[in-house]
């Protein structure tokens, strides 16, 4: 990997961190809202970054990995430090990663149908994932 590609990946990770900081406040309103907003924002961001930065030496999966690292760099130490306390909101980063993966997939498959299916799948998945996870958390982890 060239130094220029590494610098591009660092720039993408930094922009991903900024996007995370801009969208993380939605978790204070609702976990389903946070999962939907972050999933859609990171989907669009991943698609944009893949279109703009993809080259022969910089692949979509590397870009998606840089976005995942940038978006989790602040959250991961908090989740590791207080794992049980952050389990209730674990569906939000899962949905964020799903949005990033779907953005990378849509960039590789440049078809309108795939794009529409991914955009429709994010809010639907986030609702069912958050609702199911919260129910599971209430039954098994809440004391």
N, C-alpha and C positions, 0 to 999 in steps of 0.2 A: 504494500500500500504506500502510495506517495504521501509526502508531507502535506501537499495541498489537499488531498482527499481526507487526511486525518483532521486537518483544520476545518474542512467543510462539515465533518461529522461532529466536531466540537461545537461549531456554530449551530447546527441542527439541535444538538442536545441542549444548548443554552436557550434557544428559542422555545424548545419543548418545556423547559423549566418555567419560562416566563408565561407560557400558555397555561401550564398547570396552576401557577399562582393566580392567574386571572380567572380561572374557573373553579378553583377549590372551594370558594365561599358558598357555592350552591349546596354543598353538603349540610350546611346549617339550616337549610329550608326543608329539604327532603332528600333521602338517599336515592330514590327513584329519579328525581329531578337531576341530581348531581350525576348519576350514571348516564342519563340521557344526554345532558349538556356536554359532559366530558367525552362521552363516546362519539357524539357527532362532531364536536370541535376537533378532537384528535383524528377522527376519520378524514375530515377536510384538510387538516394540517399535514397528515401523512401523504395524502394524495398530492397536495401542492408540492411538498418537499421531494417526493419521488419524481414528479414531472420536472421540477426545476434542477435538482442536483444529480439525477441519475446519469451515469456515464458508463463507459466500458470498464472502468476500474472501480466505480462505486455503484453497487447493486442496490435494489430495493430492500432486500432483507437487511443490509447494513444500515440503511437509512432508518428503517423501522426499529431496529435494535437501538440506534442512537436516540430515537424519540422515546422509546420505553425507558432507557437509562435516564434521560433527562427528566422525564415526568415522575420517576420514582426515587430520585436522588434524595429528596427531602423526606418523603413519606416512609421509605423503607426503614430507616433507623428508628423512627417513632413506632412503627408496627412491630419491629423486633423487640424493642425495649418494653413495650406494653402490649404483648400479643393478645391476651385475653380481653383487654379493654378496647382494642380496636377491631375485634372480630365482627362487631355489629355492622361496621361499614365496609367490610371486606369485599362486598359486591361492587363497589364503585371502582377500585383499581382493576378488578377483573373486567369490568365493562369497558374501561379505558383501553386496556390491552386488546380486547376484542375489536374496538373501533380502529386501533392502529393496524392490526392484522388485516381487517377488512379494507382499510385504505390502501395497504400495500397490494392486496389481491386485486382490487379494482384498478389499480395503476397498471398491473400486468395484463389484465383483461379489459381492454379499452372498449367495452360495449355498454350501451345505455341501459340495457336490461339488468346487467350485473350491478351497475351503479344504483339504479332504482331499488333493486332488491336489498342491497346493503344499507342504503339510507332508510328503508322501511324496517329492516331487521333490527337496527340499533335501538329505537325506542321500544319496540315490542319486547326484545330480549331484556332490555334494562328493567322494564316493568316486571316481567315474570321472574327475572333473576333476583331483583331486590325484594319482591314480595315473598318469594319462596325462601330466600336466604334469611330474611327477617323472621319468618315463621319458624324455620329450622333453628335459628339462634335462640328464639324465645323458649322453644321446647327443650333444648339441650344445654345451653350455656348460661342463660340468665339464672341468677341465684337469688 
